[in-house]
Amino acid sequence: MSIEDLESIALAMVAPGKGIIAIDESTNTIKKRFEAVGIENTEENRRAYRELLLTTPGLNEHISGAILYDETIRQSTKDGVPFTQLMKKAGIIPGIKVDKGPVPLAGFPGDVVTEGLDGLRERLQEYARLGAQFAKWRAVINISEDNPSSTAIEANCHVLARYAALCQEAGIVPMVEPEVIMDGDHSIEVSYEVHEAVLRSLFNTLYEQNVMLEGTILKVSMVIRSMSRKSPRRPCACSRPPCRPRCRASCFSPVARMTNSPPRT
């Protein structure tokens, strides 16, 4: 597929007034949701639930694409129409979640790295035959007093870029998602610093891996303070008066510590 084709799909995914629905829950995740409302977690019930969502009248007026799970992309409506065929007929772009989830990053407590590159080329080729036109990979970046390490950022950005390159090789638009987690006790300034470091690393790595940005979707997380943070920001230990907000952010930023860089003023 040419870059023009990938670009046209990427543009259609971000059409004004439309969004992307995620129905890519794993079997274990959807089991919890079904159990909460007294529904048995069977393959048929999962199929019927996804059909209910995808056949909602007027869905294509508000939804540009849908992220599917491995099981879902292989399923059909009760009338035997493959879900991907149903979606394309309605003008909804089929997508597929391809990562295998985060695991602890050896040697760096508190950091994780997403797995799933092994065998990805073959899986993407199969998903393309099944009708997928875009894919999604989620990296997880934790914030704490000691996280993220520069190694965690580099490792996750590397696998995101390799995934993206393999997607484009298969004619699939990659959605890259470097999610900075909101859990913890960090300020909005620290969140900003970590987001900046992650996005700089990501785009540098995408460039190094010859990923065509025109045919790529970036799914970003929000720059906000942590969900559990209630106390005011701690006073800055910087000895340079007056300590401006950007300086305070750097003094308490794990990014500043991990790079051994002086506070920014």
C-alpha positions, 0 to 999 in steps of 0.5 A: 500500500502506498503512503497516499493510501495510508495517509487517506486512511489516517485522515479518515480516522480523524474526520471532524466530528467523529471518534474511534470506538474501542471494543478490544476488551480481552476475554478476561476483561469483558468477563468482569463487565459481563459478570457485573450485569449477570451475563455469562461470558461465552463466545456467543454472548461476546459476539452478540455484544459486539454485533449490538455495538457495530449495528447501532443505527447511525453509528457511522455518523459519529464513529470513524473506526473501531478497534477490535480484539483478535477474537472479534475480527474473526467473527460475523453477524448472526446473518453470517456477514463478517464484522469487518465487511459490515464495518466497511460497508457502513464507512467504519474503518476496522482496526485491531489491537496487536500488543500483548500488554505490559510486563515489568522491565527487568532491572528497573523496578516500577517501569514496564515495557509492552511485549508483542513484537515476536511474530508480529509481521505474520499476525499483521499480514493475517489481520490485513487479509481479515480486513484490518486497516489500522492497528493499535499498540499501547505503551505504558509510562509510570510516574513515581519518585524513581520512574520513568527511567530513560531506559523505560522511555527508550525501550517503549519508544523503540517497540512502538516504532518497530511496530509502526514500521511493521504495520506500514509494511503490511499496509496498515496504519499504525496507531501509536499510544505512549500512555503516561499513567495518571496514577501516583502523586505527581503534579501537572508540571511533572506530567508535562515534563514526562510527556515532553520527554516521551514524545521527543523520544518517540518521534526521534525513534519513528524517524530513525525507523523510517516510519512515515508520519503521514500514515501514522496516528498518535494517541496521546494521554492527558497532561494533568496532575495525578488522580490521587494528588490532593496536597499543594505542590511541594516547595522547590528545593532549588537555591535560585530565587525566585523559583519559577514554575518551570524550575519547580517542574524540573526540580521534582521531575523524574526526567530531570533526575534520570538525565542528570540535567540541571533544573531549567530556569 
